[in-house]
Amino acid sequence: MSTADSKRFAPAFNQTTLVILAGALILSAAMGIRQTFGLFIGPFSFDRGLPVTLIAFAIALHNLVWGFAQPFAGAAADRYGSAPVVAFGATTFAAGLGLAAVAPSGAMLIVGMGLLVGIGVSCTTFGVVLPAVGRIASPEKRSMAMGLVSAGGSAGQVLMVPLVQGIRLSSGIATSLFVLAFLMLLIAPLGMVLDRRARVGTPVQETPAAPLRKVLGQAAGHRGYRLLSLGFFTCGFQLAFIATHLPEYLSLCHMPIGLGATALALIGLFNMAGSWACGWLGGRFRQHYVLGWLYVIRSVTIGAFFLLPKSPASVVIFAAVMGLTWLGTVPLTSGLVAKVFGTRHLGSLFGVCFLSHQIGSFLGAWLGGLVFDLTGSYSLLWEATVVAGLVAAMLHFPIDDTAVNTPALRAEPAAA
């Protein structure tokens, strides 16, 4: 390669690297913070006298709001860029955490941790970050790039859970939530990095993009997209239930204090490897097959954990295996959407698909609290997560991943 060629490719490489790093940091903060919410169920209940059902509903509501807001956040990022969307989301997220910190009643907790946090998360996570990465990466490297961002984002869960646990035990609920709000404000400017590609002379797409309404209509009529969206419901259901209720479940099993926080941190640690591995596998095998087997592994792991005797060792093994399959669905799902429909409206299309995920998240978090209050046990929900995972696997295997044939829907910017 000539010196001129080297100089021409170096800026593109640097831009790709910067986008991946910025995306990983944004995801690390947003996802890491929301993964700590399960640690607040007991303290909110004991210290403020709030019912577990109400606290679980507030946590569950942010998942539902996230899901309904995600298509709009993705469409806004597609049209206006990531910078204003991330800045708005980080500020709203921080405001929700601050309101939860001082909430005098359950209603204020629902507004803060439910409504405001949900809107904030929709603007600072997958539906905004991964499309920016998908547009800058070449098609053959797209799944890997998305996997790297998801893996880097998992660092937040590893760091945030012990941080929050330590601050909460030493300084209380309010202080720990204010610290998290401050951290969210720090990542607000990083959205500008996701949009740097537009300022380095990247050639514009030659084929005109189809209107969003036409794209959504074609996606709605695509059997594979419908199956993918239905299967994504299970991912949200499983992860939200475990992230929200695992600490409390372990305390009911008379496990050592702090083991729940350790388990959540281990899930985040192993998710770093799992997300990277799923991105790598998605670049070498058909992504819907990888997704199908991932759901099978999850269901077997959850079933074994629920049925076998509990011990610190079994909790660690469960957390490790779940971590390897935790968020690996995201780069695979978004990569599959990009493979079929292209990247021009990826934020919007993934956002609609992600709505199904978040409806599952709402039900997983809320029903966990409701069933526990009604029965004094989480058994029904553990059983439901196993069945849901097996159903999701059956939905993914028959997906047709052939790219759509409408040229206007395949409009893509030149790859880095």
C-alpha positions in Angstrom: 0.0 0.0 0.0 1.3 3.4 -0.9 1.9 6.2 1.6 -1.0 8.1 0.1 -3.3 5.2 0.6 -2.1 4.8 4.2 -2.9 8.4 4.9 -6.3 8.1 3.3 -7.3 5.1 5.4 -5.8 6.3 8.7 -8.5 9.0 9.5 -11.2 6.5 8.8 -9.7 4.0 11.1 -9.3 6.6 13.8 -12.9 7.7 13.4 -14.1 4.2 13.7 -12.1 3.6 16.8 -13.3 6.9 18.4 -16.9 6.0 17.7 -16.5 2.5 19.2 -14.9 4.0 22.3 -17.5 6.7 22.7 -20.3 4.3 22.2 -18.8 1.9 24.8 -18.5 4.7 27.4 -22.1 5.9 26.8 -23.4 2.4 27.1 -21.2 1.7 30.1 -22.7 4.5 32.1 -26.3 4.1 31.1 -26.5 0.3 31.2 -24.3 0.1 34.3 -26.5 2.5 36.2 -29.8 0.8 35.4 -28.4 -2.6 36.3 -28.0 -1.4 39.9 -31.7 -0.7 40.5 -32.2 -4.2 42.0 -30.0 -3.2 44.8 -32.5 -0.5 45.9 -35.6 -2.7 46.3 -34.8 -3.8 49.8 -33.6 -0.3 51.0 -36.5 1.5 49.5 -38.8 -1.0 51.2 -37.2 -1.0 54.6 -36.0 2.6 54.8 -39.0 4.4 53.2 -41.7 1.9 53.9 -42.6 1.4 50.2 -44.2 -1.9 49.0 -42.0 -4.1 47.0 -44.7 -4.2 44.3 -44.6 -0.4 43.9 -40.8 -0.3 43.7 -40.8 -3.1 41.2 -43.4 -1.2 39.2 -41.2 1.9 39.1 -38.3 -0.1 37.9 -40.5 -2.0 35.4 -42.0 1.2 34.1 -38.7 2.6 33.0 -38.3 -0.5 30.9 -41.7 0.1 29.3 -41.1 3.8 28.8 -37.7 3.0 27.3 -39.4 0.7 24.8 -42.1 3.1 23.7 -39.6 6.0 23.5 -36.9 4.0 21.7 -38.3 4.2 18.1 -38.6 8.0 18.5 -35.1 8.4 19.9 -33.7 6.2 17.1 -35.6 8.2 14.5 -34.4 11.5 16.0 -30.8 10.2 15.9 -31.2 9.0 12.3 -32.4 12.4 11.3 -30.6 14.9 13.5 -27.5 13.0 14.7 -26.6 11.4 18.0 -25.2 14.5 19.8 -28.5 16.2 20.7 -30.2 12.9 21.5 -27.5 11.7 23.8 -27.2 15.1 25.6 -31.0 15.3 26.1 -31.1 11.6 27.3 -28.2 11.9 29.7 -29.7 15.1 31.3 -33.2 13.5 31.6 -31.7 10.3 33.1 -29.8 12.3 35.7 -32.9 14.3 36.6 -34.8 11.0 37.1 -32.1 9.7 39.4 -32.0 12.9 41.4 -35.8 12.9 41.8 -35.7 9.3 43.0 -33.1 10.2 45.5 -35.3 12.7 47.2 -38.7 11.2 46.4 -41.0 11.6 49.4 -43.6 9.2 48.0 -44.1 6.3 45.7 -45.6 8.5 43.1 -42.5 10.6 42.8 -40.4 7.5 42.7 -42.4 6.3 39.7 -42.0 9.6 37.9 -38.2 9.7 38.6 -37.1 6.1 38.3 -39.9 5.1 35.9 -40.7 7.9 33.5 -37.6 10.2 33.4 -35.1 7.3 33.6 -37.0 5.5 30.9 -36.8 8.4 28.5 -33.1 9.0 29.4 -32.2 5.4 28.8 -33.9 5.3 25.4 -31.6 8.2 24.2 -28.3 6.8 25.6 -28.3 3.1 24.8 -28.5 0.6 22.0 -31.1 2.2 19.7 -29.0 5.4 19.4 -25.4 4.1 19.9 -25.4 0.9 17.8 -26.8 2.5 14.6 -24.0 5.1 14.8 -21.5 2.2 15.0 -23.3 0.2 12.3 -23.1 3.1 9.9 -19.4 3.7 10.3 -18.4 0.0 10.2 -18.1 -2.1 7.0 -20.8 -4.7 6.5 -18.4 -7.6 7.1 -17.1 -5.9 10.3 -20.4 -4.6 11.5 -21.4 -7.4 13.9 -18.0 -7.4 15.4 -18.0 -3.6 15.9 -21.4 -3.8 17.6 -20.2 -6.6 19.8 -17.2 -4.6 20.9 -19.3 -1.6 21.8 -21.7 -3.9 23.8 -18.8 -5.6 25.5 -17.2 -2.2 26.4 -20.6 -1.1 27.7 -20.6 -4.0 30.1 -17.7 -2.5 32.0 -20.3 -0.2 33.6 -22.1 -3.0 35.2 -18.8 -4.4 36.6 -17.9 -1.0 38.1 -21.3 0.4 39.0 -22.7 -2.4 41.1 -19.9 -2.5 43.7 -19.7 1.3 43.6 -23.3 1.7 44.4 -23.3 -1.0 47.0 -20.5 0.6 48.8 -21.9 4.1 48.7 -25.3 3.0 49.7 -24.1 1.1 52.7 -21.8 4.0 53.9 -23.9 7.0 52.9 -27.4 5.9 52.1 -29.8 5.7 49.2 -29.9 9.4 48.3 -26.1 9.9 48.1 -25.6 6.8 45.9 -28.4 8.0 43.5 -26.9 11.5 43.3 -23.5 10.1 42.4 -25.1 8.1 39.6 -26.8 11.3 38.4 -23.5 13.1 38.2 -21.9 10.3 36.3 -24.7 10.5 33.7 -24.1 14.2 33.2 -20.4 13.5 32.5 -21.3 11.4 29.4 -23.7 14.0 27.9 -21.0 15.5 25.5 -19.9 12.1 24.1 -22.7 12.0 21.6 -20.7 14.5 19.5 -18.1 11.8 18.9 -20.7 9.5 17.5 -21.4 12.1 14.8 -17.8 12.9 13.9 -18.0 10.8 10.7 -20.2 13.5 9.2 -17.4 16.0 9.5 -14.5 14.1 7.9 -15.8 14.2 4.3 -17.5 10.8 4.2 -19.2 10.4 0.8 -22.9 10.7 1.0 -25.0 7.8 -0.1 -25.8 7.7 -3.8 -29.1 5.9 -3.7 -31.9 8.0 -2.1 -33.3 6.6 1.1 -36.8 5.4 1.2 -39.3 7.3 3.4 -39.4 6.0 7.0 -43.1 5.1 6.6 -42.3 2.8 3.7 -39.5 1.2 5.5 -41.6 0.5 8.6 -44.4 -0.9 6.4 -42.0 -3.3 4.7 -40.5 -4.4 8.0 -44.0 -5.0 9.4 -44.8 -7.3 6.5 -41.5 -9.2 6.8 -42.0 -12.5 8.6 -38.4 -12.6 9.8 -38.6 -9.2 11.4 -41.9 -10.2 13.2 -40.3 -13.4 14.5 -37.2 -11.5 15.6 -39.3 -8.9 17.5 -41.3 -11.6 19.2 -38.2 -13.4 20.2 -36.6 -10.2 21.6 -39.5 -10.0 24.1 -38.0 -13.0 25.9 -34.6 -11.4 26.2 -36.2 -8.4 28.0 -38.3 -10.6 30.2 -35.5 -12.8 31.3 -32.9 -10.1 31.9 -35.2 -7.7 33.7 -36.5 -10.3 36.1 -33.0 -11.5 37.0 -31.4 -8.1 37.2 -34.3 -6.7 39.4 -35.0 -9.7 41.7 -31.9 -11.8 41.9 -30.5 -10.0 44.9 -33.7 -10.3 46.9 -34.2 -14.0 45.7 -30.7 -14.8 47.0 -31.4 -13.2 50.4 -34.6 -15.4 50.6 -32.3 -18.4 50.0 -30.2 -17.4 53.0 -27.2 -16.6 50.8 -24.4 -14.4 52.2 -25.1 -10.6 52.3 -23.7 -8.9 49.3 -23.7 -12.0 47.1 -26.5 -10.5 45.0 -24.4 -7.5 44.2 -21.4 -9.8 43.5 -23.6 -11.9 41.1 -24.7 -8.8 39.2 -21.1 -7.6 38.9 -20.1 -11.0 37.6 -22.8 -11.0 35.1 -21.4 -7.7 33.8 -17.9 -9.0 33.8 -18.6 -12.1 31.8 -20.9 -10.1 29.5 -17.9 -8.3 28.3 -16.5 -11.5 26.9 -20.0 -12.8 25.9 -21.0 -9.7 23.9 -17.6 -9.7 22.0 -18.0 -13.4 21.3 -21.5 -13.1 20.1 -20.4 -10.2 17.8 -17.6 -12.4 16.5 -19.9 -15.4 16.0 -22.5 -13.2 14.2 -19.8 -12.2 11.7 -19.1 -15.9 10.9 -22.4 -17.7 11.2 -25.9 -16.8 10.5 -27.0 -14.5 13.2 -30.5 -15.9 13.8 -28.9 -19.4 14.4 -26.6 -17.9 17.0 -29.5 -16.2 18.7 -31.5 -19.4 18.7 -28.8 -21.4 20.5 -28.1 -18.5 22.9 -31.7 -18.7 24.1 -31.4 -22.5 24.5 -28.3 -22.1 26.6 -30.0 -19.4 28.8 -33.1 -21.6 29.4 -31.0 -24.6 30.4 -28.9 -22.5 32.7 -31.9 -20.8 34.4 -33.6 -24.1 34.9 -30.6 -25.8 36.4 -30.0 -22.9 38.8 -33.6 -22.9 39.9 -33.8 -26.6 40.5 -30.4 -27.4 42.0 -29.4 -26.6 45.6 -28.2 -23.0 46.1 -24.6 -22.3 47.2 -22.2 -19.4 46.7 -20.5 -21.6 44.1 -23.7 -22.3 42.2 -24.5 -18.5 42.2 -21.1 -17.7 40.8 -21.5 -20.3 38.0 -25.0 -19.1 37.2 -23.8 -15.5 37.0 -20.9 -16.4 34.8 -22.9 -18.4 32.3 -25.7 -15.8 32.2 -23.2 -13.1 31.7 -21.8 -14.9 28.6 -25.3 -14.7 27.1 -26.6 -11.5 28.7 -26.4 -8.7 26.1 -25.0 -10.8 23.2 -28.5 -10.7 21.8 -28.2 -7.0 21.1 -25.4 -6.9 18.5 -26.8 -10.0 16.9 -30.4 -8.6 16.7 -29.3 -5.1 15.4 -26.8 -6.7 13.0 -29.6 -8.9 11.6 -31.8 -6.0 11.1 -29.0 -4.1 9.3 -28.3 -7.2 7.2 -31.9 -7.4 6.0 -32.9 -3.7 5.8 -29.6 -1.8 5.6 -28.4 1.0 8.0 -30.1 4.1 6.8 -33.1 3.7 9.1 -31.5 1.2 11.5 -32.2 3.4 14.6 -35.9 3.4 13.8 -36.2 -0.3 12.8 -34.2 -1.5 15.8 -36.2 0.8 18.0 -39.5 -0.8 17.0 -38.0 -4.3 17.5 -36.6 -3.2 20.8 -40.1 -2.1 21.9 -41.0 -5.8 22.1 -37.9 -6.4 24.3 -38.9 -3.6 26.7 -42.5 -4.9 27.0 -40.9 -8.1 28.1 -38.6 -6.2 30.5 -41.6 -4.4 32.1 -43.4 -7.7 32.7 -40.3 -9.4 34.0 -39.5 -6.7 36.5 -43.1 -6.0 37.6 -44.5 -9.5 37.6 -41.6 -10.6 39.8 -42.6 -8.1 42.5 -46.3 -8.8 42.0 -46.0 -12.6 42.2 -43.7 -12.4 45.2 -46.2 -10.1 47.1 -49.0 -12.5 46.2 -47.3 -15.8 46.8 -44.2 -15.1 48.9 -42.1 -16.9 46.2 -40.4 -16.2 42.9 -40.9 -19.8 41.7 -43.5 -19.0 39.0 -41.3 -16.4 37.4 -38.2 -18.7 37.3 -40.3 -21.3 35.5 -41.7 -18.7 33.1 -38.2 -17.5 32.1 -37.3 -21.1 31.2 -40.3 -21.7 29.0 -40.0 -18.3 27.3 -36.4 -18.9 26.4 -37.3 -22.2 24.7 -40.1 -20.5 22.8 -37.8 -17.7 21.7 -35.3 -20.3 20.3 -38.0 -21.9 18.2 -38.9 -18.5 16.8 -35.4 -17.6 15.7 -34.3 -20.7 13.9 -36.7 -20.3 10.9 -36.0 -16.6 10.3 -35.2 -15.7 6.7 -32.2 -13.3 6.8 -32.1 -12.6 3.0 -31.6 -8.9 2.3 -34.7 -7.1 1.0 -34.6 -6.4 -2.7 -35.7 -2.8 -2.8 -32.6 -0.7 -3.6 -33.9 2.4 -1.9 -34.1 0.5 1.4 -30.5 -0.7 1.0 -29.0 2.8 0.9 -25.8 2.7 2.9 -23.0 5.2 3.5 -19.6 4.1 2.3 -18.0 1.9 4.9 -14.8 2.8 6.8 
